[in-house]
Amino acid sequence: MDGKYVPIAEARIPITDWGFLRSDVTYDAVHVWRGSFFRLEDHLARFGRSVAALRMDTGHGPEATKEILHECVRLSGLRDALVEMGCTRGTGPPGSRDPREFTNRFFAFAVPFVWIAKPEKQLEGLHLTISTVRRIPPESVDPKVKNFHWGDLIRGLYDAYQRGGETAVLVDQAGNVTEGPGFNVFMVRGGRVSTPARGILEGITRLTVIELCAEAGIPLEETLVHADALRGADEVFLSSTAGGILPVTTVDGKSLGDGAPGPLTMRLRELYWSKKEAGWHGTLVEYH
Ligand SMILES: Cc1ncc(COP(=O)(O)O)c(C=O)c1O
């Protein structure tokens, strides 16, 4: 924070920072697994695009950012970590409401790895609800710029809990599936994988699934996925830095297939973990 490494509990931003007051902030979240960053360059590139789209300046180039992230992990000593980098609009001169006059604030931190669903739960599968809450349209807030506009996603979560679900996916105005709180969505029908093409953050784990399918010769399409198609899918799974490939076994309370995590989902999940542990897309952390 502000050029210093501090214990996470001491990391603070001023209450007047527009990152807090206006959700005027972008960030990225990469993970370290067994002492190795996964797809660090891809996360840095996405973060760079997000910062540029918001007309911000972190004051650090990609190499310096990379070194800061390494140092956060080294200082934490964590072998499995969630590592975030972010940039807020920051604070401006007294009384100013002109974002061009603000000094942006860069931050980065490492915390223990976070799971959307623990591995034990992944073997059972998740209960997904298709929320009645609509995702903020991409014309209003660009979902490709990773952001804190989670009002719709959090409403979606409460909507899901009320209806007996564990997590939610939000649809757009036309009823097409977008994404959920921290994940992208995939479905399998007749051996073919599809995932929403628009209205989403282009997840790095989503990209990983696309690559895994290409390598394994599994047909995959980035397209429109209507909520009804998701309800009628053979298999559904989620993808996220926070947990990898997460099987879904019910949609809106109805079981998919035989009610167990699907075979194609489990094959991709197995590939994801085994290839990662073998160093695929990895950057080793040099611990002290
Ligand atoms: C809204 C949203 N969609 C999708 C994702 C998944 O992206 P990634 O695979 O890069 O973690 C995230 C990750 O936090 C997210 O916040």
Ligand as a Chemical Component Dictionary entry (heavy atoms), coordinates in Angstrom:
data_LIG
# 
_chem_comp.id                   LIG 
_chem_comp.type                 NON-POLYMER 
_chem_comp.pdbx_formal_charge   0 
_chem_comp.three_letter_code    LIG 
# 
loop_
_chem_comp_atom.comp_id 
_chem_comp_atom.atom_id 
_chem_comp_atom.alt_atom_id 
_chem_comp_atom.type_symbol 
_chem_comp_atom.charge 
_chem_comp_atom.model_Cartn_x 
_chem_comp_atom.model_Cartn_y 
_chem_comp_atom.model_Cartn_z 
_chem_comp_atom.pdbx_ordinal 
LIG C1 C1 C 0 -17.430 -11.323 -12.541 1  
LIG C2 C2 C 0 -16.404 -12.369 -12.775 2  
LIG N1 N1 N 0 -16.512 -13.195 -13.826 3  
LIG C3 C3 C 0 -15.614 -14.175 -14.065 4  
LIG C4 C4 C 0 -14.523 -14.379 -13.217 5  
LIG C5 C5 C 0 -13.548 -15.505 -13.487 6  
LIG O1 O1 O 0 -12.324 -14.995 -13.991 7  
LIG P1 P1 P 0 -10.932 -15.714 -13.745 8  
LIG O2 O2 O 0 -11.021 -17.060 -14.356 9  
LIG O3 O3 O 0 -9.941  -14.832 -14.408 10 
LIG O4 O4 O 0 -10.752 -15.811 -12.255 11 
LIG C6 C6 C 0 -14.345 -13.517 -12.124 12 
LIG C7 C7 C 0 -13.188 -13.704 -11.237 13 
LIG O5 O5 O 0 -13.107 -13.209 -10.152 14 
LIG C8 C8 C 0 -15.300 -12.490 -11.896 15 
LIG O6 O6 O 0 -15.172 -11.665 -10.848 16 
# 
loop_
_chem_comp_bond.comp_id 
_chem_comp_bond.atom_id_1 
_chem_comp_bond.atom_id_2 
_chem_comp_bond.value_order 
_chem_comp_bond.pdbx_ordinal 
LIG C1 C2 SING 1  
LIG C2 N1 SING 2  
LIG C2 C8 DOUB 3  
LIG N1 C3 DOUB 4  
LIG C3 C4 SING 5  
LIG C4 C5 SING 6  
LIG C4 C6 DOUB 7  
LIG C5 O1 SING 8  
LIG O1 P1 SING 9  
LIG P1 O2 DOUB 10 
LIG P1 O3 SING 11 
LIG P1 O4 SING 12 
LIG C6 C7 SING 13 
LIG C6 C8 SING 14 
LIG C7 O5 DOUB 15 
LIG C8 O6 SING 16 
# 
